[in-house]
Amino acid sequence: MKRKVGALEKVDADLSYKDDFSRQYNQYESLRTIYMQAPASATDEGSISFRDLIDFVAHVADCYPTDTALFPEDLIQLLVLHHGHIESELREKIVGSLVLLRRKDIIDSPKLLQTLFPILISTPSKSLRALLYQKCLSDLRTSNAKTTNHRLNRTFQTVLSNLLTSDRTSSKGLWAVKITRELWKRQIWTDSKAVEIMKEASLADNEKIIVGGVRFFLGGDKEREELEDESSDEDAIDMGKIKHQIGINKKSKKKARQMEHAVATVKRKERKKKQPHPLNFSAFHLLHDPQGFAETLFFKHLQNSKSKLSLEQKLLVLQLVSRLVGLHKLTIMSLYSYFIKYLTPRQPSVTSFLASLAQATHKLVPPDVLEPLVQKIANEFVSEAAAAEVASAGLNSIREICVRQPMAMNDTLLQDLVMYRKSKDKGVMMAAKGLLGLFRDVAPDMLQKRDRGKEAAMGLRSGERKEQRFGEEAVGHIEGLELLEKWKEEEKQRKALKQGDEHQDDSGDDEEDEDGWEVDEGSDLDSGGWQNVTSDEDANVIEQEVRPSKKAKHDPSISEEIENEDEDEGEHDSDDEVLDEDTEDIPEQASEAAKLGMSVSNLATTCILTPANLAQLQKLRLAASVDSALPAAQRKRVAAAHQAALQRHIDDPLTAVEIEGLASLSNRNTKEQRIAMAKAGKEDKDDVRKSTTARRKEKKQEQGKSTTNREKARRKNFMMTLGKAKGKQKKSLVDRGKILKAHKERGKRGGKRGNKG
């Protein structure tokens, strides 16, 4: 049978095989007629022969298309009508034959899915459900392998959506959730239609379907990123190791094929890296109506007294609602009053409720709604009688709320909470200092003078930091852009001095930027059209205008600002200090602000900031801040904290682990934990004491590399080396010269086998 299958697949239809095929096909039809009449009464021998005949006809169906025209319909009819009565092996063979016919393009993908999916959601057989689920996913992946099959995707997505909306209490919709989530994870379905399917699943009445839909929104994007990282990391090929093995071992065709395969794999991965990265939008950003979705979720699953969800399931729904409210800045007033009854230390999973409350906070939430919640957290969690872990979690949650809406805090409560920075417990002290540092940046006027710090006090005195109003949005600008402009000017001057030409044109200096970005010759980073060129007389006029008046000298705040401006006067280019003649009567403070705004807008509108420029801008900001005066070790910790804050995206969720983060500092280790930590530290010390040779040896052993002949000779048994040592002592000078000469020639050849050349 197998020989016939192989022969018929390799050659075209021929008269010599026509009779054999007709005989086998007639036997198949007779057995199919028996199975259609009574599938349960078939014998084991009859089932085996029928299974082999189905396999045979499926393999050669493309060679005899006219004779097997009804073969796919016969298999579909047999599977649909009698899938619950025929044996499992025959059932699997029929499914596999249909998939084989799909690969041979005898039937199309919609036909196959229309056959398998209704059986998937209705059959009671667990093994058959697993098989059909795998085949459906495999067919969808194959259909979208080269290009996206939009027609098939829309058809199947409509089927899944109708399955969820037709009967919201049925558990059949769970298969729609599984298929959509798997295809989303593998980046086959990345459109809004897939998100709408999971939205309908979240609004279902079945608990399992609700949890599946909610978990998709909370973790679907993370699963997709993890799968992408795993696919990029797997099958890593060490080219150096393969070349080393081929150079040492005996040459063979097999090794050469392995080398060619490895090189082809590496080239394919390099081409894949150079391809443009697909735009994978988060599921939250593909929702059509996030306000309506969040309101329906909240009122149907959380506030509804008839809801059958458990506390853990309600907490998942609450996390989803809070993510939607915080990300899209939605308004659901009754959501915040819902948190009141859960904000107690005795509540199970209370840190998750605190994290959800912080996530649901944004700048458009009225402070009157949040003030009772912050007061409740402070009264329940932060007190002298509360445990250190409880107080730390409460302070940390209050800080997360105030990061998103600083106006939720009042002066009296803030003074009480800031006093906990003197606590003896490290977790409470760190949480209170974090709250203090936040309000030094966002609202230093709410702090007492001794708590404001140097930078905040200077900002209040100069008027740079003003009191925020509800709903106020900051004007979009890049902070510290004047520092980057100053750095660019210094780099230009340094390059000009290095080349020996101080008066070189700016366009010549900017043909190639310091960070490797090429700039066109016609573009100029400092030109926004016409350039303002100042003469010596204009420069003298500007110097006279900038000089302070007698009244300004008596004002300490203005005099400090003018002194700082005089120090920075030589660092700015003359183009940025040009003022209109109409601004002669404006006070000095306003003119300086106008100059600063002009320089910022000039660089931002005439220059494309590269990633390297943004990285340099971050370094300049850090160097210009007050943190630069700190000791080196403390400055490194501050820089690491700033970098971690920048890496945290707005779409990233706030979890209970982050609320409990500082509480772990309050836990005292037990005796067993201290012993384990001491042992771990001892092992680390042993690793530090190891020599460089020992570390190289361990690294070689981990990589599976062999040792050198000299290292092997050192480990050889002493008695085995005595004979060779005695022979060396008896060698004459001529013999030693011959051996050395032979050794050099052998080295030029590449060893005994002559691997080189």
C-alpha positions in Angstrom: 0.0 0.0 0.0 2.8 2.5 1.0 4.7 1.7 -2.2 1.7 2.4 -4.3 1.1 5.7 -2.5 4.7 6.8 -3.1 4.7 5.8 -6.7 1.4 7.5 -7.4 2.6 10.8 -5.8 5.7 10.9 -7.9 4.4 10.1 -11.3 1.5 11.4 -13.3 -1.7 9.5 -13.7 -1.0 6.5 -16.0 -3.1 3.7 -17.5 -1.0 1.1 -15.6 -2.2 2.6 -12.2 -5.7 3.5 -13.3 -7.1 0.0 -12.8 -5.5 -0.4 -9.4 -6.8 2.9 -8.2 -10.4 2.1 -9.5 -10.3 -1.2 -7.7 -9.3 0.5 -4.4 -11.8 3.3 -4.8 -14.7 0.9 -5.4 -13.8 -0.9 -2.3 -13.7 2.4 -0.4 -17.2 3.3 -1.6 -18.6 0.0 -0.6 -17.2 0.3 3.0 -18.4 4.0 3.2 -22.0 2.8 2.3 -21.8 0.3 5.2 -20.6 3.0 7.6 -23.2 5.4 6.6 -26.0 2.9 7.4 -24.6 1.5 10.6 -21.4 3.2 11.9 -21.5 1.6 15.4 -21.8 -2.0 14.1 -18.5 -1.9 12.2 -15.8 -4.5 13.1 -12.2 -3.8 13.9 -10.9 -5.2 10.7 -13.4 -3.3 8.7 -12.4 0.0 10.4 -8.7 -0.6 9.8 -9.2 -1.3 6.1 -11.6 1.6 5.7 -9.0 3.9 7.5 -6.2 2.8 5.1 -8.4 3.3 2.1 -9.3 6.9 3.2 -5.6 7.6 3.6 -4.8 6.2 0.2 -7.4 8.1 -1.7 -6.6 11.4 0.1 -2.9 11.1 -1.0 -3.7 10.4 -4.7 -6.8 12.6 -5.0 -4.9 15.3 -7.0 -3.8 12.7 -9.6 -7.4 11.6 -10.3 -9.5 14.7 -9.9 -12.6 13.5 -11.9 -12.8 10.2 -10.1 -12.4 11.8 -6.6 -14.7 14.8 -7.2 -17.2 13.6 -4.5 -14.5 12.3 -2.1 -14.3 15.5 0.1 -18.1 15.8 0.4 -18.3 12.2 1.4 -15.7 12.7 4.2 -17.5 15.9 5.4 -20.9 14.2 5.4 -19.5 11.2 7.3 -17.7 13.4 9.9 -20.7 15.7 10.5 -23.3 13.1 10.8 -21.5 10.3 12.7 -18.6 12.0 14.6 -20.0 10.8 17.9 -20.4 7.2 16.9 -17.3 6.2 14.9 -14.1 5.2 16.7 -11.5 7.8 17.6 -8.7 6.6 15.2 -11.0 6.6 12.2 -12.3 10.0 13.2 -8.8 11.4 13.5 -7.9 9.9 10.1 -10.9 11.6 8.5 -9.9 15.0 10.0 -6.3 14.5 8.9 -7.4 13.6 5.3 -9.5 16.8 5.1 -6.5 18.8 6.2 -4.4 17.0 3.5 -7.0 17.9 0.9 -6.8 21.5 2.0 -3.0 21.5 1.5 -3.4 20.1 -1.9 -5.9 22.9 -2.7 -8.7 20.4 -3.5 -10.9 22.2 -0.9 -10.4 25.8 0.3 -9.9 27.1 3.8 -13.4 28.4 4.4 -14.9 25.0 3.6 -12.6 23.3 6.0 -13.3 25.7 8.8 -17.0 25.6 8.2 -16.8 21.8 8.7 -14.5 21.6 11.7 -15.6 24.6 13.9 -19.3 23.5 14.4 -18.1 20.1 15.5 -15.5 21.8 17.8 -18.2 23.7 19.8 -20.7 20.8 20.0 -18.8 17.5 20.4 -18.4 16.0 23.9 -15.2 14.3 23.1 -12.2 16.0 24.7 -9.6 14.4 22.4 -11.6 15.4 19.3 -12.0 19.0 20.6 -8.2 19.3 21.1 -7.5 17.9 17.6 -10.0 20.2 15.9 -8.8 23.3 17.9 -5.2 22.6 16.8 -6.3 22.1 13.1 -8.3 25.3 13.0 -5.4 27.3 14.4 -3.0 25.7 12.0 -5.2 26.4 9.0 -5.6 30.0 10.0 -1.9 30.4 10.5 -1.1 28.8 7.2 -3.6 31.0 5.3 -2.0 34.2 6.8 1.6 33.0 6.5 2.7 34.9 3.3 0.1 37.7 3.2 -2.9 38.5 5.4 -6.0 36.8 4.2 -8.5 39.6 5.1 -11.5 37.9 3.5 -11.0 34.7 5.5 -10.3 36.6 8.7 -13.4 38.7 8.4 -15.6 35.7 7.8 -14.3 33.7 10.7 -14.3 36.8 13.0 -18.0 37.3 12.2 -18.7 33.6 13.1 -16.9 34.0 16.5 -18.7 37.3 17.2 -22.1 35.8 16.4 -21.3 32.8 18.6 -20.8 35.2 21.6 -23.7 37.5 21.0 -26.3 34.9 20.1 -26.4 33.2 23.5 -24.5 35.1 26.2 -25.1 32.4 28.9 -23.7 29.5 26.8 -20.2 28.2 27.4 -19.6 27.7 23.7 -18.2 31.2 23.4 -15.1 30.0 25.4 -13.7 28.6 22.1 -14.1 32.1 20.5 -12.0 33.5 23.4 -9.3 30.9 23.1 -8.9 31.2 19.3 -8.9 35.0 19.3 -6.4 35.2 22.2 -4.0 32.7 20.5 -4.1 34.4 17.1 -3.6 37.8 18.8 -0.6 36.4 20.7 0.9 35.1 17.4 0.2 38.5 15.7 -2.1 37.0 13.1 -5.1 39.0 14.2 -4.1 42.6 15.2 -7.1 44.6 14.1 -10.0 46.2 16.0 -12.4 43.3 15.0 -10.5 40.9 17.3 -10.6 43.4 20.1 -14.4 43.8 19.6 -14.8 40.0 19.9 -13.0 40.1 23.3 -15.1 43.1 24.3 -18.2 41.0 23.7 -16.7 38.2 25.7 -16.1 40.5 28.7 -19.8 41.5 28.6 -21.1 37.9 28.6 -23.1 36.3 31.3 -20.9 33.2 31.7 -18.2 33.5 34.4 -15.5 31.6 32.4 -16.0 33.7 29.3 -16.0 36.9 31.3 -12.7 36.0 33.0 -11.2 35.0 29.6 -12.1 38.3 28.0 -10.9 40.4 30.9 -7.6 38.5 31.1 -7.1 39.2 27.4 -7.1 43.0 28.0 -5.0 42.8 31.1 -2.3 40.4 29.8 -2.7 39.8 26.0 -0.2 42.5 25.0 2.4 41.1 27.4 2.0 37.6 26.1 2.5 38.9 22.6 5.7 40.6 23.6 7.0 37.6 25.5 6.3 35.3 22.5 8.2 37.7 20.2 11.2 37.8 22.5 11.2 34.0 22.8 11.1 33.6 19.0 14.0 36.0 18.6 16.1 34.3 21.2 15.5 30.7 20.2 17.7 28.8 17.7 20.7 31.0 18.4 23.6 29.8 16.4 27.2 30.3 17.6 29.1 30.8 14.3 32.5 30.9 16.1 31.9 27.5 17.7 30.9 25.9 14.4 33.9 27.3 12.6 36.2 26.1 15.4 34.8 22.6 15.2 35.1 22.5 11.4 38.7 23.7 11.7 39.7 21.1 14.3 37.6 18.0 13.4 37.9 15.9 10.2 36.4 17.5 7.1 33.3 15.8 5.8 30.3 16.7 3.6 28.0 16.5 6.6 30.0 19.2 8.4 30.0 21.4 5.3 26.2 21.1 5.0 25.9 22.1 8.7 28.1 25.1 8.1 26.0 26.1 5.0 22.8 25.7 7.0 24.1 27.8 9.9 25.2 30.6 7.5 21.8 30.6 5.8 20.0 30.8 9.1 22.2 33.7 10.3 21.6 35.6 7.0 17.9 35.0 7.2 17.8 36.4 10.8 19.8 39.4 9.7 17.3 40.1 6.9 14.5 39.8 9.3 16.1 42.3 11.7 16.4 44.9 8.9 12.7 44.6 8.0 10.4 47.4 9.4 8.9 46.5 12.7 5.1 46.0 12.5 2.9 48.5 14.4 1.4 46.5 17.2 -1.2 48.7 18.9 -2.4 47.8 22.3 -5.8 46.3 22.6 -6.9 49.3 24.8 -6.2 51.7 21.9 -8.3 49.7 19.4 -11.5 50.0 21.3 -14.2 52.0 19.5 -16.1 53.2 22.6 -14.0 52.9 25.8 -16.4 55.1 27.8 -19.4 52.9 27.1 -17.4 49.7 27.5 -16.1 50.8 31.0 -19.5 51.9 32.2 -21.2 48.7 31.0 -18.5 46.6 32.7 -18.8 48.5 36.0 -22.6 48.6 36.2 -23.1 45.0 35.0 -20.4 43.1 36.9 -19.5 45.3 39.9 -22.5 47.3 41.0 -25.0 44.7 40.0 -26.2 42.8 43.1 -27.2 39.8 41.0 -23.7 39.3 39.7 -22.4 35.8 40.3 -18.7 36.7 40.1 -16.4 35.9 43.1 -14.2 38.5 44.8 -11.1 37.5 42.7 -13.1 37.8 39.4 -14.6 41.1 40.5 -11.1 42.3 41.2 -10.0 41.5 37.7 -12.9 43.4 36.3 -12.1 46.3 38.6 -8.5 46.3 37.3 -9.7 46.4 33.7 -12.2 49.3 34.4 -9.5 51.3 36.3 -7.0 50.8 33.4 -9.6 52.0 30.9 -10.4 55.1 33.1 -6.8 56.0 33.7 -5.6 55.4 30.1 -8.4 57.2 28.2 -9.1 59.7 31.0 -12.7 58.6 31.3 -15.3 59.9 33.9 -17.2 57.4 36.0 -18.0 59.2 39.3 -19.6 56.2 41.0 -16.5 54.2 40.6 -14.6 56.1 43.3 -17.3 55.7 45.9 -17.2 52.0 45.1 -13.7 51.8 46.6 -14.7 53.2 50.0 -15.8 49.9 51.6 -12.6 48.0 50.4 -10.0 50.5 51.8 -9.3 48.7 55.1 -6.1 46.8 56.1 -8.3 43.7 56.9 -9.6 43.5 53.4 -8.2 40.5 51.4 -6.1 41.7 48.4 -6.3 45.3 49.6 -3.1 46.2 47.8 -4.7 45.3 44.5 -7.7 47.6 45.4 -5.2 50.4 46.2 -3.4 49.9 42.9 -6.7 49.9 41.0 -7.7 53.2 42.7 -4.4 54.8 41.7 -4.8 53.6 38.2 -8.3 55.1 37.9 -6.9 58.5 38.9 -6.0 61.2 36.3 -5.9 65.0 36.1 -9.5 65.4 35.1 -10.9 63.7 38.2 -12.4 66.3 40.5 -10.3 66.7 43.7 -13.5 66.7 45.8 -14.1 63.1 44.8 -10.5 61.9 45.7 -10.0 63.8 48.9 -12.3 61.5 51.0 -10.5 58.4 49.6 -7.0 59.8 50.4 -8.3 60.7 53.9 -9.7 57.2 54.4 -6.4 55.6 53.4 -4.4 57.9 55.7 -6.8 57.2 58.6 -6.9 53.4 58.1 -3.3 52.7 57.0 -1.0 55.5 58.2 -0.9 55.8 61.9 1.3 55.1 64.9 -0.7 52.0 65.8 -0.5 50.5 62.3 2.1 47.9 61.4 5.1 49.1 59.4 4.1 47.1 56.3 0.6 48.6 56.4 1.8 52.2 56.8 4.3 51.8 54.0 1.7 50.5 51.6 -0.7 53.3 52.6 1.9 56.0 52.0 3.0 54.5 48.7 -0.6 54.3 47.4 -1.2 57.9 48.4 1.9 58.9 46.5 0.7 57.0 43.4 -2.7 58.8 43.6 -1.0 62.2 44.0 1.3 61.6 41.1 -1.7 61.5 38.8 -3.8 64.2 40.6 -1.7 66.3 43.1 -4.8 68.4 44.0 -6.3 65.4 45.9 -4.0 66.3 48.9 -4.6 69.1 51.4 -1.9 71.0 53.3 -2.7 69.7 56.8 -2.7 66.0 55.8 0.5 66.5 53.8 2.3 67.9 56.8 1.3 64.9 58.9 2.3 62.4 56.3 5.7 64.1 55.6 6.6 63.8 59.3 6.8 60.0 58.9 10.2 60.5 57.1 11.7 60.4 60.6 10.3 57.0 61.3 12.8 54.3 62.5 11.3 51.8 60.1 13.1 51.9 56.7 10.0 51.1 54.6 7.9 53.8 56.1 10.8 56.3 56.0 11.4 55.6 52.2 7.7 55.9 51.4 7.4 59.2 53.2 10.5 60.6 51.5 9.0 59.6 48.2 5.9 61.6 48.9 8.0 64.5 50.0 10.1 64.4 46.8 6.9 64.3 44.7 5.4 67.5 46.2 8.8 69.2 46.0 8.4 68.9 42.2 4.7 69.4 41.6 3.4 71.6 44.5 6.2 72.9 46.7 4.0 75.7 48.0 2.0 73.1 50.0 5.1 72.2 52.0 6.6 74.2 54.8 9.7 76.2 54.1 12.1 73.8 55.8 10.7 70.9 53.7 10.8 72.5 50.3 14.5 71.9 49.5 16.9 74.1 47.6 15.7 73.7 44.1 12.0 74.0 44.9 12.6 77.2 47.0 14.6 78.8 44.2 11.8 77.9 41.7 9.1 79.5 43.9 11.2 82.6 44.5 11.9 83.1 40.8 8.3 82.3 39.8 9.1 79.3 37.7 6.9 77.0 39.8 3.3 78.1 40.0 0.3 76.7 41.7 -1.6 74.3 39.5 -5.2 74.7 38.6 -7.8 71.9 38.0 -7.8 70.7 34.3 -4.7 72.8 33.4 -2.4 71.3 30.8 1.2 72.3 30.4 2.3 73.8 27.2 4.1 71.2 25.1 7.8 71.8 25.0 11.0 69.8 25.5 12.5 70.5 28.9 16.1 71.5 28.9 16.4 72.1 25.1 18.5 75.2 25.7 21.1 72.9 27.3 21.3 70.9 24.1 21.6 74.0 22.0 24.5 75.2 24.2 26.2 71.8 23.9 25.9 71.9 20.1 27.5 75.3 20.0 30.4 74.2 22.2 30.9 71.1 19.9 31.0 73.3 16.8 33.6 75.6 18.4 35.7 72.6 19.5 35.6 71.2 15.9 36.5 74.5 14.4 39.5 74.9 16.7 40.5 71.4 16.0 40.5 72.0 12.3 42.3 75.3 12.7 39.5 77.4 11.2 37.5 79.3 13.9 35.4 81.1 11.2 34.2 78.0 9.4 30.7 78.0 8.1 28.0 76.3 10.3 26.8 74.2 7.4 30.2 72.7 6.9 30.4 71.7 10.6 27.0 70.0 10.5 27.5 67.8 7.4 28.0 64.9 9.8 26.8 65.1 13.3 28.8 63.9 16.3 26.4 61.0 16.9 26.7 59.6 13.4 23.6 61.1 11.7 24.2 62.6 8.3 22.7 66.0 7.5 22.1 67.5 4.1 24.5 70.3 3.0 21.6 72.7 2.4 20.1 72.3 5.9 21.3 74.3 8.9 20.4 73.4 12.4 20.3 77.0 13.6 18.5 78.6 10.7 14.8 79.0 10.6 14.8 80.8 7.3 16.5 84.3 7.7 19.4 84.6 10.1 19.7 87.6 12.4 23.3 88.8 12.4 24.3 91.3 15.0 27.0 94.0 14.7 29.3 95.2 17.5 27.1 98.3 18.0 24.0 96.1 18.4 25.8 93.9 20.9 26.7 96.9 23.0 23.1 98.1 23.0 21.9 94.7 24.2 24.5 94.7 27.0 23.2 98.1 28.1 19.6 96.8 28.1 20.4 93.7 30.1 22.2 95.6 32.9 20.1 95.9 36.0 18.6 99.1 37.2 19.1 100.6 40.6 15.7 99.4 41.7 16.5 95.9 40.6 19.8 95.9 42.6 17.9 96.5 45.8 15.5 93.6 45.1 17.3 90.4 46.2 15.2 88.0 44.1 15.8 90.0 40.9 19.4 90.6 41.6 20.0 86.8 42.1 18.4 86.1 38.7 20.4 88.8 37.0 23.6 87.4 38.5 22.8 84.0 37.2 22.0 85.4 33.8 25.3 87.3 33.7 27.1 84.1 34.3 25.3 82.3 31.5 25.7 85.3 29.2 28.9 84.1 27.5 27.5 80.6 26.9 24.7 81.7 24.5 25.2 82.6 20.9 24.7 86.1 19.8 21.8 85.0 17.5 19.7 84.1 20.5 20.2 87.5 22.3 18.8 89.7 19.5 15.7 91.6 20.7 13.2 93.8 18.8 13.3 97.5 19.3 9.8 97.5 20.6 10.8 95.6 23.8 13.0 98.4 25.2 10.5 99.4 27.9 9.7 95.8 29.0 11.2 94.8 32.3 14.4 92.8 32.3 12.7 89.7 33.7 10.2 89.5 30.9 12.8 90.1 28.2 14.9 87.3 29.5 11.9 84.9 29.4 11.2 86.0 25.9 14.8 85.3 24.9 14.6 81.8 26.5 11.3 81.0 24.7 12.8 82.2 21.3 15.8 80.0 21.6 13.8 76.9 22.5 11.4 77.3 19.7 14.2 78.0 17.2 16.0 74.7 17.9 12.8 72.7 18.2 11.4 73.9 14.9 14.6 73.9 12.8 16.3 70.7 13.9 15.2 67.0 13.9 16.3 65.6 17.2 17.9 62.1 16.8 17.8 59.4 19.4 21.4 60.2 20.3 20.4 63.8 20.7 17.7 62.8 23.1 20.1 60.7 25.1 22.5 63.5 25.3 19.7 65.8 26.4 18.9 63.5 29.3 22.6 63.5 30.4 22.7 67.3 30.2 19.5 67.6 32.3 20.9 65.3 34.9 24.2 67.2 35.0 22.4 70.6 35.3 20.2 69.5 38.2 20.9 69.8 41.9 21.7 66.1 42.0 25.0 66.8 40.3 26.3 68.2 43.6 25.7 64.9 45.4 28.4 62.3 46.1 29.3 59.9 43.2 27.6 56.8 44.7 24.4 58.7 45.6 24.4 60.3 42.2 24.5 56.9 40.5 21.4 55.8 42.5 19.5 58.9 41.6 20.4 58.5 37.9 19.2 54.9 38.0 15.9 55.9 39.6 15.4 58.6 36.9 16.1 56.1 34.2 13.6 53.6 35.6 10.9 56.2 35.8 11.5 57.2 32.2 11.3 53.6 31.0 7.9 53.1 32.6 5.3 53.7 29.9 1.9 55.2 30.4 0.3 52.0 29.2 2.1 49.9 31.8 -0.2 48.8 34.6 0.2 49.6 38.3 0.3 46.3 40.2 0.0 45.3 43.9 3.7 44.5 43.8 4.6 48.1 43.3 2.4 49.2 46.2 4.0 46.6 48.4 7.5 47.4 47.1 8.6 49.5 50.1 6.8 47.3 52.6 9.4 44.5 52.0 12.0 46.8 53.6 10.0 46.6 56.8 10.0 42.8 57.1 12.6 41.5 59.5 14.3 38.3 58.2 14.0 35.1 60.3 17.0 33.1 61.5 16.8 30.7 58.6 16.6 33.5 56.0 19.7 35.2 57.6 21.6 32.0 57.4 20.7 31.5 53.8 21.7 35.0 52.9 25.0 34.5 54.7 25.7 31.3 52.7 24.8 33.1 49.5 27.2 35.9 50.3 29.9 33.4 51.1 29.5 31.8 47.7 29.7 35.2 46.0 32.9 35.9 47.9 34.4 32.6 46.7 33.6 33.7 43.2 35.3 37.0 43.7 38.5 35.3 45.0 38.8 33.2 41.9 41.7 33.9 39.6 41.3 35.0 36.0 42.6 31.6 34.7 40.0 29.8 36.8 37.2 32.0 35.5 38.3 31.4 31.9 38.4 27.7 32.5 34.8 27.7 33.9 33.6 29.8 31.0 35.1 27.3 28.5 33.5 24.4 30.3 30.1 26.2 30.2 30.4 26.8 26.5 31.4 23.1 25.9 34.9 24.0 24.6 37.9 21.7 25.0 41.1 22.5 26.9 44.5 22.9 25.3 47.2 20.2 25.2 49.3 22.0 27.8 46.3 22.1 30.3 45.7 18.4 29.6 49.4 17.6 30.3 49.2 19.3 33.7 46.4 17.1 34.7 48.0 13.9 33.5 49.1 11.3 36.0 52.7 11.8 37.2 53.7 8.2 36.6 52.6 8.4 33.0 54.9 11.4 32.3 58.1 9.8 33.7 59.1 7.9 30.6 58.7 11.0 28.4 60.7 13.1 30.8 63.6 10.5 30.9 63.6 10.4 27.1 63.9 14.1 26.8 67.0 14.1 29.1 68.8 11.7 26.7 68.1 13.6 23.5 71.1 15.2 21.9 71.2 18.8 20.7 70.8 17.7 17.0 67.7 15.7 17.9 66.2 18.6 19.7 66.8 20.8 16.7 65.1 18.3 14.3 62.1 18.1 16.6 61.8 21.9 16.9 62.1 22.2 13.1 59.4 19.6 12.5 57.2 21.3 15.0 57.4 24.6 13.2 56.7 23.0 9.8 53.7 21.1 11.2 52.4 24.4 12.6 52.6 26.1 9.2 50.7 23.2 7.6 47.9 23.5 10.2 48.6 20.4 12.3 49.0 16.8 11.4 45.9 16.8 9.3 46.7 20.0 7.5 43.5 21.8 8.3 44.8 25.2 7.1 44.7 25.9 3.3 
